Amino acid sequence: MGKSIIRLRYRKVITAASTAAWDRQVFDDTYQAFSEQIQYGNQRSQTHVLIAEPRVDPDLMNTYMQQLQGYIPDVVNSSGQPKLPFREYTFEIVNAHPGTQEEHAVAIEFYSEPLTWIDVVGTNLLVAYGDQLAALRAGQEVETELIPLQPLLNIHSIQ
């Protein structure tokens, strides 16, 4: 295939077993937010409350996203540097049990900026940032990156 505009999606799952500093902060703060929702709900009703969709303050998540400096975590180029920019993300609490932090799990799906997909080289996507189709057709030189394929990294859209 190749020579198309694509966006990639990376699903990052954070659990009690996650060890990276950023992951631990997200894990601890989202569990704390979930616990506070449970406590608030129980205080208001005097019974145990099941929260259908536990939520985390969007401002808290935006703070964590800013720490990533615009790059998708865990996805690096062939030189080991985080170089895949993201435009948007979604957040969900995957597993939540009151009083059981070990079972808490969250997932963040990152959606890359548009990329020009040029080819597949081994187990890597050869891409250029942005829409470089016209430059390639004109025979111009474009800067490229090799992004290794990995679990939970998928092509989200193609045009």
C-alpha positions in Angstrom: 0.0 0.0 0.0 1.9 3.1 1.2 1.9 6.7 0.0 -1.3 7.6 1.9 -2.2 9.9 4.8 -2.7 8.0 8.0 -3.2 8.6 11.7 -2.0 6.1 14.2 -3.7 5.1 17.5 -1.8 3.8 20.5 -3.6 2.3 23.5 -1.7 2.7 26.7 -3.0 0.6 29.6 -1.8 1.6 33.1 -2.2 -0.9 36.0 -0.8 -1.4 39.5 2.1 -3.2 37.8 3.2 -0.1 35.8 6.5 1.2 36.9 7.4 4.3 34.8 7.1 7.5 36.9 4.5 9.1 34.6 2.4 6.0 34.6 2.6 5.7 38.4 1.4 9.3 38.8 -1.5 8.8 36.5 -2.4 5.5 38.2 -2.3 7.0 41.7 -4.1 10.2 40.9 -6.9 8.5 38.9 -7.4 5.9 41.7 -7.6 8.8 44.2 -10.2 10.6 42.0 -12.2 7.3 41.7 -12.0 6.8 45.5 -13.2 10.3 46.2 -16.2 9.8 43.9 -17.1 6.7 45.8 -16.8 8.5 49.2 -18.8 11.4 48.0 -21.5 9.2 46.6 -21.7 7.1 49.8 -21.8 10.2 52.0 -24.8 11.6 50.0 -26.8 8.4 50.0 -25.7 6.6 53.1 -25.5 3.4 51.1 -22.9 1.9 48.8 -23.0 3.5 45.4 -22.0 1.9 42.1 -20.7 4.5 39.7 -21.6 3.5 36.2 -19.0 5.6 34.6 -16.3 6.8 37.0 -14.7 10.0 35.7 -11.5 11.9 36.2 -11.2 15.7 36.1 -10.2 16.6 32.5 -7.9 19.3 33.9 -5.9 16.7 35.7 -5.5 14.6 32.5 -4.6 17.7 30.5 -1.8 18.4 33.0 -0.5 14.9 32.4 -0.8 15.3 28.7 1.3 18.5 28.8 4.0 16.6 30.6 4.4 14.4 27.5 5.4 17.5 25.4 3.2 16.5 22.5 4.6 13.0 21.9 2.9 9.7 22.4 4.6 7.8 25.2 6.2 4.4 24.7 6.2 4.8 20.9 9.7 5.7 19.7 11.5 6.0 16.4 14.2 3.6 15.3 16.7 5.7 17.3 14.7 5.2 20.5 13.4 8.8 20.7 9.8 9.7 21.3 9.0 11.4 18.0 5.3 10.6 17.2 3.2 13.7 17.9 -0.4 13.3 19.1 -3.3 15.5 18.4 -5.9 14.1 20.7 -6.5 11.4 23.3 -9.3 9.6 25.1 -9.2 8.4 28.6 -11.2 5.6 30.4 -11.1 3.8 33.7 -11.0 0.2 32.5 -11.3 -1.5 35.9 -12.3 0.1 39.2 -13.1 -1.5 42.5 -13.6 0.6 45.7 -10.8 -0.2 48.2 -8.9 -2.4 45.9 -6.2 -0.3 44.3 -4.4 -3.4 42.9 -7.3 -4.0 40.5 -7.5 -0.3 39.3 -6.6 0.1 35.6 -6.9 3.0 33.1 -6.4 3.2 29.4 -5.4 6.2 27.3 -5.8 6.1 23.5 -3.5 8.5 21.7 -4.2 9.6 18.2 -1.3 10.8 16.1 -1.1 13.9 14.0 -1.5 13.1 10.2 1.5 11.3 8.7 2.4 10.4 5.2 2.8 6.6 5.1 5.5 5.9 2.5 6.3 2.2 3.0 6.9 -0.7 5.4 10.6 -1.5 6.1 10.9 -4.7 7.9 8.7 -4.3 11.0 8.7 -0.4 10.8 6.5 2.1 9.2 8.4 4.6 7.1 6.5 7.9 7.5 6.9 11.6 7.1 5.2 14.2 9.3 2.2 15.9 7.9 0.9 15.6 4.3 4.0 15.2 2.1 2.3 13.5 -0.8 2.7 16.5 -3.2 6.4 16.8 -2.3 7.0 13.1 -2.9 5.2 13.3 -6.3 7.3 16.3 -7.2 10.5 14.3 -6.4 11.4 16.5 -3.5 13.4 15.3 -0.5 11.3 14.9 2.6 12.4 14.1 6.1 11.3 10.6 7.3 11.1 8.5 10.5 11.0 4.8 11.0 8.4 3.9 13.6 8.6 0.3 14.8 5.4 -1.6 14.8 4.4 -2.8 18.3 1.5 -4.2 20.2 -1.4 -1.7 20.8 -0.1 0.6 17.9 -2.6 0.6 15.0 -3.4 2.5 11.9 -6.5 4.5 13.1 -7.4 6.1 9.8 -6.2 6.3 6.2 -7.0 8.6 3.2 
